[in-house]
Amino acid sequence: MTNIINRVRASRPGSGKQVKLNLVHIEFWSAVKVGFVIQLALAIANIVGFFALWLVLNNTGLFSSLNGLLNGIVGGSSVDVGNQLSLPRVMSFAVGLSAFNIVVGTLLAAVSALIFNVISRIVGGIGVGFTNNQ
């Protein structure tokens, strides 16, 4: 068993040079750009998710079942869930929500970078260790 362990240790490269640095500043515009790109990707996922959910609910007949249930409770035929949750209406809501999320998420990334920069001036930043394994 010790022979196997010695062979594994010998095949590993030696530990590289370790460097410890302090992260004391986040560039404001870099944080804004990264926050925007992340929020844009999440917005696309949100829109695709709304479309997929509507497609599943429409194809399973849930809207017509819900119409029957609500009309039985209310006692009339004035409720039409399928008309209220039509694809254009659902996608308009999804696009509006995604646009709001992009704006708010980008602003939060910018504010977070500013807050980190202020705090790092007070406490000296965050210690980060790097290793060079070649």
DRENMI-151592 format. One line per field, with one value per residue: residue number from 1; residue in three letters; y, z, x of N, C-alpha, C, O in turn. Coordinates in steps of 0.001 Angstrom, whole numbers, plus 500000, padded with zeros to 6 digits. Layout:
DRENMI-151592
i: [NUM/...]
aa: [Ala/...]
n_Y: [Y/...]
n_Z: [Z/...]
n_X: [X/...]
ca_Y: [Y/...]
ca_Z: [Z/...]
ca_X: [X/...]
c_Y: [Y/...]
c_Z: [Z/...]
c_X: [X/...]
o_Y: [Y/...]
o_Z: [Z/...]
o_X: [X/...]
END
This chain:
DRENMI-151592
i: [1/2/3/4/5/6/7/8/9/10/11/12/13/14/15/16/17/18/19/20/21/22/23/24/25/26/27/28/29/30/31/32/33/34/35/36/37/38/39/40/41/42/43/44/45/46/47/48/49/50/51/52/53/54/55/56/57/58/59/60/61/62/63/64/65/66/67/68/69/70/71/72/73/74/75/76/77/78/79/80/81/82/83/84/85/86/87/88/89/90/91/92/93/94/95/96/97/98/99/100/101/102/103/104/105/106/107/108/109/110/111/112/113/114/115/116/117/118/119/120/121/122/123/124/125/126/127/128/129/130/131/132/133/134]
aa: [Met/Thr/Asn/Ile/Ile/Asn/Arg/Val/Arg/Ala/Ser/Arg/Pro/Gly/Ser/Gly/Lys/Gln/Val/Lys/Leu/Asn/Leu/Val/His/Ile/Glu/Phe/Trp/Ser/Ala/Val/Lys/Val/Gly/Phe/Val/Ile/Gln/Leu/Ala/Leu/Ala/Ile/Ala/Asn/Ile/Val/Gly/Phe/Phe/Ala/Leu/Trp/Leu/Val/Leu/Asn/Asn/Thr/Gly/Leu/Phe/Ser/Ser/Leu/Asn/Gly/Leu/Leu/Asn/Gly/Ile/Val/Gly/Gly/Ser/Ser/Val/Asp/Val/Gly/Asn/Gln/Leu/Ser/Leu/Pro/Arg/Val/Met/Ser/Phe/Ala/Val/Gly/Leu/Ser/Ala/Phe/Asn/Ile/Val/Val/Gly/Thr/Leu/Leu/Ala/Ala/Val/Ser/Ala/Leu/Ile/Phe/Asn/Val/Ile/Ser/Arg/Ile/Val/Gly/Gly/Ile/Gly/Val/Gly/Phe/Thr/Asn/Asn/Gln]
n_Y: [498814/501254/501536/502161/504632/506127/506124/507603/510063/510733/511064/513356/516831/519151/521331/524508/527944/529938/532696/535398/537778/540952/541860/544922/546733/547101/547578/550023/550265/547800/546110/546986/546251/543436/542805/543636/541855/539389/539779/540083/537517/536109/537299/536385/533666/533824/534698/532561/530567/531443/531169/528393/527392/528446/527096/524413/524493/525274/523151/520985/521400/522821/525404/525278/523489/524990/527083/525751/525069/527616/528800/527093/527713/530492/530619/531434/532258/534090/534105/533652/532082/531272/533273/535474/534762/534695/533949/536294/538161/536981/536811/539510/540377/538867/539958/542618/542241/541117/543246/545090/543624/543577/546284/546818/544800/545474/547970/547161/545667/547700/549351/547525/547170/549747/549884/547769/548854/551069/549809/548194/550072/550789/548404/547202/545381/542114/539111/537038/533963/532628/529966/528694/526200/524276]
n_Z: [500000/500782/498779/496530/497311/497434/494723/493620/494869/493785/491120/491069/490359/491822/494514/493508/493408/495918/496200/498017/497870/498257/497580/496835/495366/493127/489818/488723/486241/485110/486852/486344/483653/483779/485510/483889/481691/482959/483934/481509/480418/482321/481857/479292/479861/481589/479881/478071/479885/480767/478328/477883/480145/479716/477351/478198/480092/478441/476581/478191/478874/481078/481292/480262/482096/484415/483727/483736/486463/487749/486581/487593/490308/490408/488977/486472/483025/482685/483161/481663/481572/479747/477824/479306/480033/477623/475046/473905/475973/478209/477321/476985/479627/480566/479116/480013/482771/482604/481497/483599/485560/484400/484538/487338/488358/487172/488313/490996/490883/490334/492617/494564/493917/494481/497242/498148/497502/499230/501754/501579/501651/504276/505789/504489/502415/500826/501547/499207/498000/495682/493620/491726/489666/487664]
n_X: [500822/501931/503762/502226/501200/503541/504266/502149/502545/504999/504353/502844/502990/505287/504453/503493/504539/503202/501089/499914/497469/495800/492514/491486/490048/487348/486767/484539/483068/483575/482223/479631/479335/479637/477526/475377/475566/475151/472539/471233/471478/469980/467508/466865/466645/464457/462388/462261/461564/459002/457627/457849/456507/453910/453314/453262/451157/449046/448898/448290/445704/444930/443946/441314/440184/440417/438748/436245/436098/436146/433876/431935/432078/431588/429223/428490/429223/431230/433931/437018/439798/441731/441616/442414/444995/446499/448934/450288/449813/451026/453683/454258/454181/456362/458517/458445/458918/461477/462936/462747/464144/466699/467477/467338/469038/471507/471954/472159/474532/476365/476080/476843/479550/480518/479986/481612/484136/484276/484151/486431/488442/488330/488805/490910/490674/490144/491728/493321/494420/496757/497954/500607/500546/502392]
ca_Y: [500000/502434/501648/502861/506020/506774/506347/508698/511295/511020/511480/514691/517910/519816/522465/525716/529112/530472/534145/535912/539170/541553/542504/546164/547615/546535/548624/550296/549950/546352/545528/547317/545421/542041/542745/543736/540614/538348/540056/539821/536065/535716/537758/535443/532445/534133/534730/531179/529843/531821/530568/526946/527156/528682/526023/523204/524694/525316/521832/520024/521703/523374/526610/524906/522919/526103/527776/524981/525192/528970/529016/526357/528428/531793/530373/532086/531973/535340/533928/532926/532116/531151/534580/536371/534317/534376/533995/537660/538831/536368/537187/540933/540430/538318/540926/543742/541803/540935/544580/545619/542893/544009/547601/546721/543975/546235/548973/546483/545330/548941/549769/546559/547489/550953/549542/546992/549744/551865/548929/547719/551150/550810/547193/546764/544440/540693/538322/535992/533201/532029/528968/528483/524791/524045]
ca_Z: [500000/500829/497474/495651/497758/497029/493273/493363/495293/492839/489836/491211/490253/493088/494768/492899/494242/496429/496335/498714/497510/498794/496631/497503/494487/491988/488832/488677/484942/484919/487614/485634/482439/484165/486017/482752/480905/483760/483939/480163/480304/483154/481203/478210/480512/482120/478768/477589/480922/480685/477127/478090/481124/479073/476384/478936/480669/477364/475957/479119/479047/482403/481193/480125/483378/485350/483317/484257/487913/488134/486180/488546/491583/490230/488536/485192/482018/482462/483412/480621/481961/478538/477179/480162/480014/476247/474831/473820/477272/479080/476844/477290/481037/480721/478595/480947/483986/482291/481360/484959/486222/483841/485092/488783/488595/486803/489368/492209/490678/490469/494020/495315/493682/495247/498674/498399/497458/500458/502877/501463/502105/505740/506379/503789/501328/501084/501225/498226/497751/494364/493512/490365/489424/486267]
ca_X: [500000/502801/504410/501283/501142/504788/504225/501219/503214/506079/503797/502268/503970/505559/503583/504028/504710/501948/501091/498735/497220/494584/491615/491114/489285/486621/486522/483100/482465/483648/481117/478394/479276/479404/476156/474458/475607/474498/471103/470726/471333/468841/466283/466578/466158/463137/461440/462113/460836/457589/457055/457742/455442/452629/453100/452878/449826/448060/448761/447699/444296/444693/443130/439904/439759/440281/437518/435112/436077/435745/432481/431112/432075/430949/427861/428241/430246/431945/435355/437747/441200/442542/441660/443191/446401/446878/450385/450824/449757/452042/455015/454438/454547/457714/459483/458459/459603/462889/463538/462875/465223/467980/467804/467574/470228/472704/472148/472646/475951/477130/476055/477651/480960/480833/480001/482825/485296/484292/484488/487810/489327/488319/489363/492120/490395/489959/492907/493109/495647/496911/499010/501069/500827/502786]
c_Y: [501254/502627/502421/504340/506767/507043/507508/510029/511687/511514/512870/515735/518568/521003/523723/526828/529636/531969/534544/537399/539652/542197/543748/547080/546800/547688/548792/549866/548474/545654/545797/546426/543964/541866/542795/542442/539471/538556/539824/538318/535563/536155/536831/534144/532646/534104/533325/530347/530165/531169/529064/526617/527368/527556/524745/523353/524707/523924/520785/520290/522284/524602/526272/524269/524010/526948/527068/525112/526568/529275/528254/527065/529738/531635/531065/531721/533215/535198/533106/533068/532048/532468/535552/536031/533880/534543/535424/538388/538284/536786/538677/541116/539947/539299/542143/543421/541650/542276/545233/544947/543304/545338/547492/545910/544687/547311/548346/546085/546573/549388/548819/546818/548731/550666/548735/547899/550606/551002/548468/548808/551168/549617/546647/545710/543019/539967/537179/535292/532559/531046/528773/527022/524605/522644]
c_Z: [500000/499503/496492/496021/497340/495534/492925/493745/494317/491507/489889/491015/491615/493276/494239/493909/494663/496646/497036/498420/498185/497666/497323/496639/493388/491051/488617/487355/484613/485652/486922/484407/482771/484702/484897/481959/481664/483762/482568/479955/481129/482539/480064/478785/481063/481015/478223/478602/480919/479477/477315/479075/480503/478087/477079/479489/479597/476770/476895/479365/480403/482345/481070/481414/484412/485013/483873/485752/488339/487735/487087/489873/491465/489790/487235/484206/481706/482618/482288/480898/480735/477797/477989/480161/478611/476089/474679/475158/478210/478636/477069/478752/481252/480242/479521/482238/483752/482135/482727/485699/485694/484463/486572/489080/488252/487841/490661/492074/490863/491924/494880/495130/494472/496745/499018/498422/498712/501644/502795/501820/503627/506308/505641/502727/501802/500676/500305/497998/496378/494396/492044/490221/487956/486076]
c_X: [500868/503530/503519/501228/502397/504805/503287/501849/504314/505529/503165/503362/504145/504650/504255/504150/503347/502096/499795/498625/495949/493802/491068/490259/488614/486322/485015/482485/482569/482510/479785/478242/478970/477982/475130/474416/474926/472985/470477/470523/470151/467512/465891/466031/464748/462079/461199/461329/459349/456929/456846/456621/454062/452305/452639/451460/448742/447830/448165/446219/443962/443796/441648/439370/439535/439059/436291/434974/435588/434310/431518/431015/431304/429493/427522/429338/431064/433455/435966/439236/442112/442675/442512/444675/446804/448399/450919/450836/450840/453442/455279/454830/455976/458773/459568/459184/461100/463599/463732/464031/466591/468401/468169/468837/471514/472995/472666/474109/476816/477208/476893/479139/481371/480917/481251/484055/485399/484719/485941/488814/489422/489074/490582/491893/490198/491228/492571/494443/495639/498068/499342/501452/501150/503263]
o_Y: [502214/503752/503240/505201/507925/508083/508305/511016/512873/512309/513496/515553/518535/521593/523967/526657/529758/532444/534075/538174/538852/542982/543652/548108/545919/548669/547819/549166/547947/544717/544936/545904/543335/540884/542083/541978/538674/537596/539415/537897/534691/535464/536523/533585/531729/533545/532949/529510/529265/530671/528526/525666/526575/527115/524071/522435/524206/523556/519799/519479/522236/524821/526913/524494/523958/527475/527711/525251/526678/529946/528715/527025/530057/532424/531259/530970/533377/536106/532005/534056/532703/532754/536361/536921/532810/535197/535738/539146/539049/537083/539064/541917/540543/539458/542641/544226/542014/542433/545856/545615/543374/545499/548017/546283/544533/547535/548928/546156/546506/549760/549253/546699/548763/551153/548974/547731/550848/551418/548361/548501/551516/549780/545717/545188/542745/540184/536419/535944/532006/531258/528696/526630/524760/522265]
o_Z: [499290/499143/495716/495142/496932/495106/492037/493024/494062/490831/488847/491442/492452/492319/494491/495100/493837/497196/496679/498680/498628/496888/498271/497124/492790/491448/488361/487350/483896/485129/486912/484144/482116/484380/484941/481592/481066/483606/482475/479385/480683/482682/479891/478261/481007/481201/477947/478214/481052/479574/476952/478862/480730/477998/476601/479365/479822/476486/476432/480004/480828/483239/481709/481778/485188/485912/484421/486266/489197/488480/487326/490512/492314/490182/486937/484525/480584/482233/481988/480506/480701/477209/477421/480277/478435/476902/475288/475446/478922/479473/477319/479071/482029/480885/479781/482739/484611/482586/482981/486383/486463/484869/487003/489953/488954/488205/491343/493050/491479/492407/495811/496082/495064/497427/500047/499275/499203/502447/503820/502249/504194/507210/506127/502181/502998/499581/500575/497825/495955/495108/491208/490604/487099/484966]
o_X: [500568/503877/504012/501211/502319/505306/503590/501703/504521/506183/502971/504502/503243/504149/505435/503893/502443/503090/498714/499546/495125/494345/490289/489786/489232/485692/484305/481473/481719/481907/478905/477158/478139/477314/474127/473336/474203/472232/469320/469517/469405/466503/464711/465067/463929/460999/460059/460514/458520/455808/455800/455868/453149/451159/451727/450650/447640/446690/447592/445547/442807/442979/440814/438216/438581/438404/435395/433864/434711/433596/430402/429964/430471/428633/426344/430260/431543/434191/435503/439859/443154/443719/443246/445518/447386/449052/451941/451762/451491/454295/456421/455708/456722/459810/460663/459969/461903/464734/464763/464806/467549/469552/469196/469620/472513/474150/473510/474857/477879/478277/477572/479911/482450/481819/481883/484927/486501/485554/486615/489927/490458/489895/491226/492865/490099/491746/491641/495473/494624/499049/498441/502554/500280/503637]
END
